[in-house]
Amino acid sequence: MRNTQATKLVFELSKPGRHGTRLPESDVPERPLDELLPPAAVADDPPPLPELAEPDVVRHYTNLSTLNMSVDTHCYPLGSCTMKYNAKRNERMASLPGMANLHPYQASATIQGMLQLLFDLQRMLAEIAGLPAVSLQPAAGAHGELTALMVAAAYFRELGQRRTKVLTPDSAHGTNPASARMAGFDSVTIKSNTQGLVDMEDLKHKLDQEVGVFMITNPNTLGIFDDQVGEIAELVHKQGGLIYLDGANMNAIMGITRPGDFGADMMHFNPHKTFSGPHGGGGPGAGPICVAERLGPYLPTPVVVRQGERYLLAQPSPHSIGRVRSFFGNVGVLVRAYCYIRTHGPDGLRRVSENAVLNANYLLSRVKHILPVPQGDRCMHEFVASAASLKKDKGVPAMDLAKRLIDFGFHPPTVYFPLTVQEAMMIEPTETESKETLDAFAEALFRVTEETPELLHESPHTTVISRPDEVRAARQPILKWSPPD
Ligand SMILES: Cc1ncc(COP(=O)(O)O)c(C=O)c1O
């Protein structure tokens, strides 16, 4: 039976005259409203607010919060998104009054602690990236991509070079070509070879002096480290182009290797993935970028600098591309990233990556007996299984398996990405899951593949809404309640 306290709207639970609190009788003499406010400011009718008792409100919202999946309630093996458990310690640190109650308009003399934290975070990210110049401003990975490409465009403008193209592999996240277009470049796709790596022949064929940037995700979205990256960087650099490293998959390599050391000139981090910031409802995220020294002058303004014992917000140089976000970025997420990095330290970050890779390989070794994994027996922090043969033999697509996993208490893996694998299921357990949870996931996946197509087509069976039209829900959300006629 449905819990109506959670599924009904507060407006539907409303009963006229019901209150959460009762204020004492006023002992201030009353004056007519029209003496206090001009007529235009007075509404004809009171707003139709719901009337509820405190328990109604608390139960409604508490129950509502349990209808969704989260990293606090479920294993969330959403490939490419690195949905690791967010340690509560970092949440506590970010909500300390000295952090959370700062106002960005405060004079910098009164926020020296925060500026020091951001300055130190810039240096730590530079060290992890192997790239010295940092901007903390971008608000998400995709925003970091766009910002870095704008930096690259400014750099080429300054050199007087006309570079119109950005190359992206066909396995790239959709944000890569989209960012290229938004930054004013043409996006050119490079094919993958049969091992899922960059096809070097296709790259050589399409590489010329009009190429500004090659965007590479390494490990790539198939969970494979492309060990041709050094050679790729050499080829691109020879033509005067730059290498951009999409850092969404840093969870596999941080503390082990550095993008700057394998040829990258620019990269973004996704602190809401790698450094365990929360991914709340499309944000707030962060997408700091790190770039090579020669690109530093073009970074967005402001950056945090130290002058003697003082920390200041400053413009990197007159060549800066300007602001890409209000104030200094999503500082709350950056504080969590700082705490995460300081808590783990250099050896701990390396262990995070090693355990993420170990967990993914363990799960791969179990899943490959259930669903084929076209790109091999070993992976980095994630792998991509394919439900293509299940679809062909039983008419069960990846989407049905993903939806049915919800009934078994697992958030679905990413499906239908990357586009290079048919009926893709991209599975990323992260280092924060135990062996027991990984075993339970493999067991659930196995049971799901044994079920009838009819049952699977209708799944999930245990949720309030079974199969919403997700695109329509995002593009045409109904956010306003209208009373029934
Ligand atoms: C490989 C890759 N690149 C870029 C992005 C974009 O990052 P964000 O969601 O922070 O904008 C993602 C997000 O999932 C990703 O997986």
The ligand as an SDF file (V2000), in Angstrom:
LIG
                    3D

 16 16  0  0  0  0  0  0  0  0999 V2000
   33.8100   11.7420  -19.2650 C   0  0  0  0  0  0  0  0  0  0  0  0
   33.0330   12.9400  -18.7980 C   0  0  0  0  0  0  0  0  0  0  0  0
   33.4000   14.1660  -19.2050 N   0  0  0  0  0  0  0  0  0  0  0  0
   32.7440   15.2730  -18.8120 C   0  0  0  0  0  0  0  0  0  0  0  0
   31.6550   15.2000  -17.9670 C   0  0  0  0  0  0  0  0  0  0  0  0
   30.9480   16.4560  -17.5750 C   0  0  0  0  0  0  0  0  0  0  0  0
   31.0880   16.7240  -16.2130 O   0  0  0  0  0  0  0  0  0  0  0  0
   29.9750   17.5130  -15.3910 P   0  0  0  0  0  0  0  0  0  0  0  0
   28.8110   16.5780  -15.2190 O   0  0  0  0  0  0  0  0  0  0  0  0
   30.6310   17.8520  -14.0960 O   0  0  0  0  0  0  0  0  0  0  0  0
   29.6120   18.7250  -16.1850 O   0  0  0  0  0  0  0  0  0  0  0  0
   31.2170   13.9530  -17.5180 C   0  0  0  0  0  0  0  0  0  0  0  0
   30.0270   13.8380  -16.6470 C   0  0  0  0  0  0  0  0  0  0  0  0
   29.4930   12.8360  -16.3690 O   0  0  0  0  0  0  0  0  0  0  0  0
   31.9260   12.7950  -17.9330 C   0  0  0  0  0  0  0  0  0  0  0  0
   31.5710   11.5880  -17.5170 O   0  0  0  0  0  0  0  0  0  0  0  0
  1  2  1  0
  2  3  1  0
  2 15  2  0
  3  4  2  0
  4  5  1  0
  5  6  1  0
  5 12  2  0
  6  7  1  0
  7  8  1  0
  8  9  2  0
  8 10  1  0
  8 11  1  0
 12 13  1  0
 12 15  1  0
 13 14  2  0
 15 16  1  0
M  END
$$$$
